[in-house]
Amino acid sequence: MTLLNLDAACAELGHELGTTVAEDKTSKDTENSLTKALGVLEEQGLYALFLYLHAREKDLGGMFSEKLMTFLRSEDVGLVREQRDSEPFGALQELAKDLDDLLFARDLLHQVLVYARYHAKAAQSGSAGGSGLGGQTKTPRGQSRSRKRRKRPRRGSEGRKGETSK
């Protein structure tokens, strides 16, 4: 039996989700959708993520929940064992019976969505003619981008509020 690098599998699916843009969407819209989906997963959990994606299927291009469920069903991951119908909710209820599997699936999908978000961000900066640094700009050598510091007035021998220093 050969072992699969699950992080690489998450990165591959994240790349696919982050660079695939729906016909009427931009990479900025994809990034926003991925950010919202990631927030739902972190705050409410795996079942809520699929409910959110199912409710937003048209906005998200109808592909995120299907690809995420296919990933969980894949032979390499194997967390969701059966496919009863096209909706993932029955399979998620089965998955929730084993807490270790549920938490593992949540962690895997979290990693996928993080990678997808980074890929969408990179696609956004690349298509906008950015520097490829994720919104940062390069500074020429010798020039710093530090903020000017406000000078504080010097205190006399009195310290704060009339106290004398010892």
N, CA, C and O of each residue as an XYZ file, in Angstrom:
664
protein
N       0.844     -1.182      0.000
C       0.000      0.000      0.000
C       0.888      1.244      0.000
O       1.784      1.380      0.833
N       0.637      2.110     -0.908
C       1.409      3.339     -1.002
C       0.707      4.453     -0.228
O      -0.516      4.587     -0.278
N       1.488      5.236      0.476
C       0.932      6.329      1.264
C       0.816      7.579      0.419
O       1.690      7.873     -0.397
N      -0.250      8.305      0.612
C      -0.501      9.539     -0.118
C      -0.132     10.721      0.758
O      -0.453     10.746      1.947
N       0.526     11.676      0.186
C       0.805     12.914      0.898
C      -0.482     13.738      0.869
O      -0.812     14.354     -0.145
N      -1.201     13.745      1.982
C      -2.502     14.418      2.024
C      -2.375     15.928      1.886
O      -3.281     16.573      1.359
N      -1.276     16.500      2.344
C      -1.087     17.936      2.173
C      -0.953     18.286      0.696
O      -1.476     19.303      0.242
N      -0.252     17.441     -0.047
C      -0.125     17.665     -1.488
C      -1.481     17.500     -2.180
O      -1.798     18.238     -3.113
N      -2.273     16.540     -1.724
C      -3.616     16.362     -2.290
C      -4.495     17.574     -1.979
O      -5.276     18.009     -2.826
N      -4.370     18.118     -0.771
C      -5.116     19.339     -0.406
C      -4.666     20.510     -1.262
O      -5.486     21.311     -1.710
N      -3.367     20.608     -1.487
C      -2.834     21.700     -2.307
C      -3.314     21.585     -3.754
O      -3.625     22.593     -4.387
N      -3.373     20.370     -4.271
C      -3.828     20.164     -5.643
C      -5.300     20.567     -5.800
O      -5.656     21.270     -6.746
N      -6.145     20.121     -4.878
C      -7.550     20.495     -4.938
C      -7.723     21.995     -4.683
O      -8.559     22.638     -5.318
N      -6.939     22.550     -3.762
C      -6.989     23.986     -3.508
C      -6.631     24.792     -4.740
O      -7.246     25.821     -5.021
N      -5.625     24.317     -5.479
C      -5.249     24.993     -6.726
C      -6.390     24.947     -7.726
O      -6.701     25.940     -8.385
N      -7.008     23.779     -7.828
C      -8.127     23.617     -8.763
C      -9.292     24.541     -8.406
O      -9.869     25.185     -9.282
N      -9.635     24.606     -7.115
C     -10.749     25.458     -6.698
C     -10.395     26.942     -6.791
O     -11.239     27.757     -7.165
N      -9.175     27.291     -6.460
C      -8.779     28.697     -6.434
C      -8.580     29.309     -7.800
O      -8.771     30.512     -7.975
N      -8.197     28.496     -8.774
C      -7.944     29.037    -10.105
C      -9.131     28.872    -11.037
O      -9.168     29.494    -12.098
N     -10.095     28.051    -10.667
C     -11.286     27.903    -11.477
C     -12.257     29.011    -11.109
O     -12.704     29.108     -9.967
N     -12.571     29.830    -12.070
C     -13.473     30.953    -11.837
C     -14.742     30.693    -12.634
O     -14.684     30.317    -13.805
N     -15.876     30.895    -11.999
C     -17.160     30.730    -12.696
C     -17.242     31.741    -13.836
O     -16.531     32.746    -13.845
N     -18.109     31.463    -14.783
C     -18.212     32.294    -15.988
C     -18.480     33.765    -15.690
O     -17.890     34.642    -16.321
N     -19.357     34.041    -14.744
C     -19.728     35.428    -14.466
C     -19.010     35.990    -13.242
O     -19.412     37.028    -12.716
N     -17.959     35.324    -12.784
C     -17.249     35.754    -11.580
C     -15.831     36.163    -11.926
O     -15.300     35.798    -12.975
N     -15.232     36.921    -11.036
C     -13.825     37.272    -11.151
C     -13.061     36.527    -10.065
O     -13.662     35.905     -9.190
N     -11.742     36.591    -10.124
C     -10.956     35.923     -9.092
C     -11.169     36.575     -7.736
O     -11.003     35.920     -6.707
N     -11.535     37.857     -7.714
C     -11.841     38.531     -6.449
C     -13.122     37.948     -5.848
O     -13.198     37.733     -4.638
N     -14.122     37.694     -6.686
C     -15.361     37.070     -6.206
C     -15.092     35.660     -5.683
O     -15.649     35.249     -4.665
N     -14.235     34.927     -6.389
C     -13.884     33.583     -5.949
C     -13.176     33.631     -4.603
O     -13.458     32.827     -3.714
N     -12.253     34.582     -4.457
C     -11.551     34.719     -3.182
C     -12.521     35.056     -2.057
O     -12.418     34.495     -0.966
N     -13.459     35.960     -2.305
C     -14.447     36.312     -1.280
C     -15.320     35.116     -0.915
O     -15.609     34.892      0.260
N     -15.736     34.358     -1.905
C     -16.561     33.170     -1.644
C     -15.791     32.137     -0.830
O     -16.337     31.523      0.087
N     -14.524     31.952     -1.172
C     -13.703     30.997     -0.424
C     -13.476     31.467      1.007
O     -13.461     30.658      1.935
N     -13.301     32.762      1.186
C     -13.114     33.313      2.531
C     -14.367     33.093      3.373
O     -14.278     32.719      4.543
N     -15.524     33.324      2.778
C     -16.780     33.110      3.506
C     -16.979     31.639      3.841
O     -17.408     31.305      4.946
N     -16.672     30.761      2.894
C     -16.811     29.325      3.136
C     -15.857     28.871      4.234
O     -16.216     28.044      5.071
N     -14.660     29.404      4.229
C     -13.689     29.073      5.265
C     -14.167     29.550      6.632
O     -13.991     28.855      7.633
N     -14.760     30.716      6.675
C     -15.309     31.234      7.928
C     -16.438     30.368      8.463
O     -16.524     30.126      9.667
N     -17.301     29.903      7.573
C     -18.395     29.018      7.995
C     -17.827     27.713      8.540
O     -18.292     27.214      9.565
N     -16.832     27.162      7.868
C     -16.226     25.914      8.340
C     -15.598     26.099      9.717
O     -15.762     25.248     10.591
N     -14.889     27.190      9.915
C     -14.218     27.422     11.199
C     -15.201     27.692     12.325
O     -15.008     27.219     13.445
N     -16.241     28.441     12.042
C     -17.176     28.845     13.094
C     -18.257     27.805     13.384
O     -18.587     27.564     14.545
N     -18.811     27.188     12.337
C     -19.947     26.291     12.538
C     -19.668     24.827     12.248
O     -20.401     23.965     12.733
N     -18.645     24.518     11.482
C     -18.303     23.120     11.262
C     -18.566     22.621      9.854
O     -18.974     23.367      8.965
N     -18.316     21.330      9.686
C     -18.347     20.692      8.387
C     -19.750     20.638      7.777
O     -19.932     20.943      6.598
N     -20.717     20.256      8.569
C     -22.087     20.152      8.066
C     -22.598     21.524      7.625
O     -23.249     21.648      6.588
N     -22.299     22.542      8.416
C     -22.723     23.902      8.072
C     -22.039     24.386      6.799
O     -22.638     25.123      6.016
N     -20.790     23.977      6.588
C     -20.092     24.353      5.355
C     -20.843     23.827      4.140
O     -21.064     24.563      3.178
N     -21.234     22.561      4.178
C     -21.930     22.007      3.023
C     -23.328     22.600      2.875
O     -23.808     22.753      1.751
N     -23.987     22.934      3.971
C     -25.268     23.633      3.859
C     -25.088     25.000      3.201
O     -25.868     25.393      2.333
N     -24.053     25.713      3.625
C     -23.751     27.025      3.052
C     -23.444     26.902      1.561
O     -23.967     27.663      0.747
N     -22.594     25.940      1.212
C     -22.242     25.769     -0.195
C     -23.441     25.337     -1.024
O     -23.598     25.762     -2.169
N     -24.283     24.495     -0.447
C     -25.479     24.049     -1.161
C     -26.430     25.226     -1.398
O     -27.044     25.326     -2.460
N     -26.547     26.103     -0.420
C     -27.418     27.275     -0.570
C     -26.851     28.276     -1.571
O     -27.605     29.022     -2.195
N     -25.542     28.297     -1.728
C     -24.892     29.264     -2.602
C     -24.369     28.640     -3.889
O     -23.509     29.223     -4.548
N     -24.869     27.475     -4.255
C     -24.362     26.758     -5.428
C     -24.293     27.632     -6.673
O     -23.301     27.587     -7.400
N     -25.318     28.419     -6.930
C     -25.323     29.242     -8.145
C     -24.270     30.329     -8.067
O     -23.627     30.643     -9.069
N     -24.086     30.904     -6.891
C     -23.091     31.964     -6.735
C     -21.673     31.433     -6.844
O     -20.777     32.145     -7.297
N     -21.462     30.202     -6.437
C     -20.120     29.635     -6.403
C     -19.807     28.777     -7.625
O     -18.796     28.076     -7.657
N     -20.660     28.836     -8.606
C     -20.397     28.067     -9.808
C     -20.819     26.616     -9.712
O     -20.566     25.850    -10.642
N     -21.452     26.207     -8.623
C     -21.980     24.863     -8.481
C     -20.937     23.771     -8.384
O     -21.240     22.606     -8.643
N     -19.726     24.119     -8.020
C     -18.682     23.110     -8.081
C     -17.990     22.855     -6.759
O     -17.441     21.770     -6.566
N     -17.993     23.796     -5.851
C     -17.200     23.652     -4.631
C     -17.641     22.455     -3.808
O     -16.816     21.610     -3.462
N     -18.922     22.367     -3.488
C     -19.374     21.276     -2.619
C     -19.178     19.924     -3.290
O     -18.817     18.950     -2.628
N     -19.409     19.857     -4.585
C     -19.244     18.599     -5.309
C     -17.786     18.150     -5.289
O     -17.503     16.973     -5.064
N     -16.866     19.073     -5.523
C     -15.445     18.712     -5.545
C     -14.927     18.373     -4.146
O     -14.092     17.482     -3.991
N     -15.418     19.076     -3.140
C     -14.996     18.774     -1.771
C     -15.500     17.400     -1.341
O     -14.777     16.646     -0.691
N     -16.730     17.079     -1.701
C     -17.275     15.768     -1.341
C     -16.580     14.657     -2.125
O     -16.344     13.577     -1.583
N     -16.252     14.903     -3.380
C     -15.508     13.926     -4.171
C     -14.138     13.673     -3.546
O     -13.650     12.543     -3.541
N     -13.523     14.731     -3.019
C     -12.236     14.603     -2.334
C     -12.369     13.722     -1.097
O     -11.531     12.851     -0.862
N     -13.417     13.944     -0.306
C     -13.616     13.132      0.899
C     -13.964     11.684      0.559
O     -13.672     10.773      1.333
N     -14.592     11.477     -0.607
C     -14.965     10.126     -1.037
C     -13.827      9.410     -1.761
O     -13.890      8.198     -1.965
N     -12.806     10.137     -2.143
C     -11.738      9.543     -2.958
C     -11.128      8.338     -2.250
O     -11.185      8.213     -1.027
N     -10.555      7.476     -3.041
C      -9.978      6.251     -2.508
C      -8.816      6.543     -1.559
O      -8.592      5.808     -0.597
N      -8.085      7.612     -1.836
C      -6.931      7.949     -1.007
C      -7.338      8.477      0.362
O      -6.699      8.157      1.365
N      -8.392      9.280      0.411
C      -8.845      9.843      1.692
C      -9.803      8.875      2.366
O      -9.585      8.492      3.515
N     -10.844      8.480      1.680
C     -11.748      7.439      2.142
C     -12.518      7.733      3.415
O     -12.849      6.806      4.155
N     -12.811      8.983      3.689
C     -13.555      9.305      4.912
C     -15.059      9.135      4.731
O     -15.760      8.759      5.671
N     -15.552      9.407      3.542
C     -16.971      9.209      3.248
C     -17.048      7.961      2.385
O     -16.507      7.913      1.280
N     -17.725      6.967      2.905
C     -17.671      5.654      2.276
C     -18.755      5.390      1.240
O     -18.516      4.658      0.280
N     -19.894      5.946      1.402
C     -20.981      5.600      0.491
C     -21.639      6.851     -0.088
O     -21.611      7.932      0.501
N     -22.224      6.660     -1.247
C     -22.924      7.753     -1.902
C     -24.377      7.327     -2.088
O     -24.708      6.553     -2.987
N     -25.230      7.850     -1.219
C     -26.645      7.484     -1.284
C     -27.382      8.299     -2.334
O     -28.181      7.761     -3.101
N     -27.113      9.589     -2.364
C     -27.788     10.463     -3.314
C     -26.826     11.572     -3.710
O     -25.665     11.570     -3.302
N     -27.305     12.511     -4.497
C     -26.428     13.576     -4.971
C     -26.108     14.598     -3.882
O     -25.097     15.295     -3.967
N     -26.953     14.693     -2.868
C     -26.691     15.634     -1.781
C     -25.813     14.968     -0.726
O     -25.975     13.781     -0.444
N     -24.896     15.715     -0.147
C     -23.912     15.112      0.761
C     -24.374     14.954      2.206
O     -23.607     14.466      3.035
N     -25.590     15.347      2.531
C     -25.974     15.452      3.938
C     -26.110     14.108      4.647
O     -25.781     14.006      5.829
N     -26.578     13.093      3.964
C     -26.653     11.766      4.569
C     -25.266     11.211      4.851
O     -25.020     10.618      5.901
N     -24.366     11.412      3.898
C     -22.989     10.939      4.081
C     -22.306     11.695      5.211
O     -21.501     11.119      5.942
N     -22.614     12.968      5.362
C     -22.014     13.756      6.445
C     -22.537     13.314      7.802
O     -21.805     13.342      8.792
N     -23.799     12.906      7.854
C     -24.339     12.398      9.115
C     -23.667     11.091      9.501
O     -23.422     10.841     10.682
N     -23.367     10.256      8.513
C     -22.619      9.022      8.777
C     -21.204      9.345      9.244
O     -20.687      8.712     10.164
N     -20.588     10.326      8.610
C     -19.237     10.730      8.983
C     -19.193     11.266     10.409
O     -18.204     11.075     11.116
N     -20.257     11.932     10.830
C     -20.299     12.532     12.163
C     -20.393     11.494     13.280
O     -20.223     11.840     14.449
N     -20.654     10.252     12.952
C     -20.739      9.211     13.975
C     -19.368      8.861     14.556
O     -19.273      8.338     15.667
N     -18.323      9.150     13.809
C     -16.957      8.908     14.297
C     -16.266     10.266     14.433
O     -15.934     10.906     13.435
N     -16.056     10.694     15.668
C     -15.516     12.028     15.927
C     -14.129     12.217     15.319
O     -13.834     13.288     14.789
N     -13.287     11.213     15.383
C     -11.944     11.339     14.802
C     -12.007     11.591     13.298
O     -11.303     12.460     12.783
N     -12.846     10.835     12.596
C     -13.000     11.039     11.152
C     -13.585     12.407     10.841
O     -13.162     13.066      9.891
N     -14.555     12.834     11.638
C     -15.177     14.138     11.417
C     -14.154     15.264     11.573
O     -14.090     16.172     10.744
N     -13.365     15.199     12.628
C     -12.361     16.244     12.860
C     -11.259     16.197     11.804
O     -10.740     17.234     11.389
N     -10.910     14.990     11.376
C      -9.900     14.861     10.330
C     -10.411     15.446      9.017
O      -9.678     16.149      8.321
N     -11.666     15.157      8.681
C     -12.266     15.704      7.456
C     -12.328     17.227      7.536
O     -12.057     17.913      6.551
N     -12.683     17.756      8.705
C     -12.724     19.210      8.883
C     -11.343     19.821      8.662
O     -11.216     20.850      7.998
N     -10.313     19.190      9.215
C      -8.958     19.706      9.050
C      -8.501     19.656      7.594
O      -7.866     20.589      7.101
N      -8.827     18.569      6.918
C      -8.448     18.458      5.507
C      -9.137     19.529      4.662
O      -8.496     20.174      3.832
N     -10.433     19.716      4.870
C     -11.156     20.717      4.078
C     -10.721     22.128      4.434
O     -10.721     23.014      3.579
N     -10.354     22.341      5.680
C      -9.811     23.640      6.081
C      -8.543     23.928      5.285
O      -8.360     25.032      4.771
N      -7.669     22.925      5.186
C      -6.420     23.103      4.447
C      -6.696     23.345      2.967
O      -6.048     24.188      2.348
N      -7.648     22.617      2.396
C      -8.009     22.801      0.987
C      -8.491     24.232      0.751
O      -8.059     24.881     -0.201
N      -9.377     24.723      1.609
C      -9.927     26.065      1.420
C      -8.876     27.150      1.624
O      -8.915     28.182      0.953
N      -7.946     26.931      2.533
C      -6.858     27.900      2.719
C      -6.001     27.963      1.463
O      -5.686     29.049      0.977
N      -5.621     26.800      0.936
C      -4.828     26.779     -0.292
C      -5.603     27.400     -1.456
O      -5.039     28.149     -2.253
N      -6.882     27.090     -1.549
C      -7.693     27.649     -2.634
C      -7.754     29.170     -2.541
O      -7.687     29.871     -3.551
N      -7.880     29.660     -1.330
C      -7.930     31.111     -1.127
C      -6.620     31.771     -1.556
O      -6.631     32.827     -2.189
N      -5.501     31.152     -1.213
C      -4.202     31.695     -1.628
C      -4.042     31.660     -3.150
O      -3.496     32.593     -3.740
N      -4.512     30.600     -3.775
C      -4.438     30.526     -5.236
C      -5.327     31.578     -5.885
O      -4.939     32.182     -6.885
N      -6.506     31.805     -5.332
C      -7.388     32.836     -5.868
C      -6.761     34.216     -5.700
O      -6.866     35.063     -6.587
N      -6.114     34.438     -4.573
C      -5.438     35.707     -4.321
C      -4.291     35.899     -5.310
O      -4.100     36.994     -5.840
N      -3.531     34.837     -5.556
C      -2.427     34.921     -6.507
C      -2.944     35.166     -7.922
O      -2.349     35.937     -8.675
N      -4.041     34.518     -8.284
C      -4.625     34.732     -9.608
C      -5.123     36.164     -9.741
O      -5.022     36.770    -10.808
N      -5.654     36.694     -8.663
C      -6.156     38.065     -8.667
C      -5.008     39.053     -8.857
O      -5.117     39.974     -9.666
N      -3.913     38.876     -8.126
C      -2.797     39.805     -8.251
C      -2.078     39.627     -9.578
O      -1.537     40.591    -10.120
N      -2.064     38.410    -10.110
C      -1.434     38.161    -11.403
C      -2.226     38.753    -12.543
O      -1.642     39.276    -13.492
N      -3.552     38.682    -12.472
C      -4.377     39.204    -13.558
C      -4.500     40.715    -13.511
O      -4.799     41.347    -14.523
N      -4.269     41.301    -12.334
C      -4.366     42.748    -12.213
C      -3.037     43.422    -12.505
O      -2.909     44.637    -12.349
N      -2.033     42.634    -12.935
C      -0.740     43.221    -13.244
C       0.043     43.570    -11.996
O       0.889     44.464    -12.012
N      -0.239     42.872    -10.925
C       0.437     43.142     -9.660
C       1.844     42.601     -9.662
O       2.318     42.071    -10.668
N       2.492     42.732     -8.566
C       3.881     42.323     -8.463
C       4.029     40.838     -8.170
O       5.147     40.323     -8.159
N       2.923     40.139     -7.933
C       3.000     38.725     -7.608
C       3.337     38.487     -6.146
O       3.614     37.354     -5.751
N       3.318     39.529     -5.346
C       3.648     39.395     -3.937
C       2.409     39.421     -3.064
O       2.506     39.653     -1.859
N       1.256     39.189     -3.648
C       0.038     39.168     -2.855
C      -0.382     40.543     -2.381
O      -0.825     40.695     -1.242
N      -0.251     41.551     -3.237
C      -0.699     42.889     -2.884
C       0.406     43.787     -2.366
O       0.182     44.984     -2.184
N       1.612     43.242     -2.120
C       2.715     44.062     -1.653
C       3.439     44.637     -2.858
O       3.440     44.041     -3.936
N       4.045     45.776     -2.676
C       4.823     46.375     -3.745
C       6.288     46.389     -3.351
O       6.630     46.450     -2.169
N       7.135     46.332     -4.342
C       8.565     46.330     -4.073
C       9.037     47.757     -3.801
O       8.513     48.715     -4.370
N      10.011     47.882     -2.944
C      10.615     49.164     -2.635
C      12.026     49.151     -3.200
O      12.761     48.186     -2.990
N      12.424     50.207     -3.914
C      13.789     50.242     -4.438
C      14.803     50.158     -3.308
O      14.526     50.555     -2.176
N      15.981     49.636     -3.632
C      17.035     49.496     -2.627
C      17.393     50.833     -2.024
O      17.417     51.865     -2.695
N      17.665     50.781     -0.758
C      18.093     51.984     -0.068
C      16.949     52.837      0.446
O      17.172     53.747      1.245
N      15.742     52.567      0.010
C      14.601     53.336      0.480
C      13.798     52.479      1.430
O      13.439     51.344      1.114
N      13.526     53.014      2.565
C      12.734     52.249      3.525
C      11.308     52.765      3.510
O      11.041     53.897      3.105
N      10.404     51.919      3.956
C       8.991     52.296      3.983
C       8.522     52.439      5.416
O       7.370     52.145      5.732
N       9.410     52.888      6.277
C       9.034     52.991      7.680
C       8.176     54.227      7.905
O       8.267     55.218      7.181
N       7.348     54.134      8.922
C       6.495     55.269      9.266
C       7.300     56.285     10.054
O       8.239     55.945     10.773
N       6.912     57.528      9.902
C       7.551     58.564     10.699
C       7.030     58.471     12.114
O       5.838     58.276     12.349
N       7.939     58.615     13.043
C       7.560     58.536     14.448
C       7.302     59.926     14.973
O       8.042     60.870     14.696
N       6.257     60.023     15.722
C       5.916     61.291     16.347
C       6.820     61.520     17.535
O       7.042     60.615     18.339
N       7.336     62.715     17.647
C       8.190     63.009     18.791
C       7.330     63.296     19.998
O       6.325     64.002     19.920
N       7.740     62.741     21.101
C       7.044     62.998     22.354
C       7.702     64.183     23.043
O       8.916     64.368     22.951
N       6.915     64.970     23.722
C       7.535     66.074     24.458
C       8.368     65.513     25.607
O       7.998     64.526     26.241
N       9.482     66.156     25.854
C      10.358     65.712     26.939
C       9.759     66.113     28.266
O       9.133     67.163     28.411
N       9.971     65.256     29.205
C       9.489     65.547     30.546
C      10.628     66.154     31.349
O      11.800     65.809     31.194
N      10.246     67.023     32.166
C      11.246     67.657     33.011
C      11.618     66.750     34.177
O      11.440     65.535     34.101
N      12.105     67.305     35.196
C      12.520     66.522     36.357
C      11.327     66.007     37.120
O      11.474     65.173     38.013
N      10.151     66.487     36.785
C       8.948     66.074     37.508
C       8.465     64.752     36.985
O       7.321     64.892     37.418
N       8.439     63.908     36.561
C       7.872     62.699     36.047
C       6.429     62.874     35.622
O       6.076     63.892     35.027
N       5.627     61.936     35.906
C       4.208     62.005     35.519
C       3.402     62.697     36.582
O       3.615     62.506     37.779
N       2.497     63.484     36.136
C       1.471     64.119     36.977
C       2.059     64.701     38.268
O       1.510     64.509     39.353
N       3.145     65.390     38.136
C       3.675     66.104     39.271
C       4.516     65.279     40.220
O       4.965     65.803     41.239
N       4.751     63.994     39.925
C       5.588     63.178     40.806
C       7.045     63.542     40.562
O       7.434     63.838     39.433
N       7.802     63.521     41.555
C       9.230     63.806     41.389
C       9.963     62.501     41.238
O       9.604     61.492     41.846
N      10.997     62.529     40.416
C      11.778     61.298     40.196
C      12.776     61.118     41.326
O      13.278     62.094     41.884
N      13.057     59.883     41.656
C      13.957     59.571     42.764
C      15.308     59.183     42.283
O      16.189     58.888     43.090
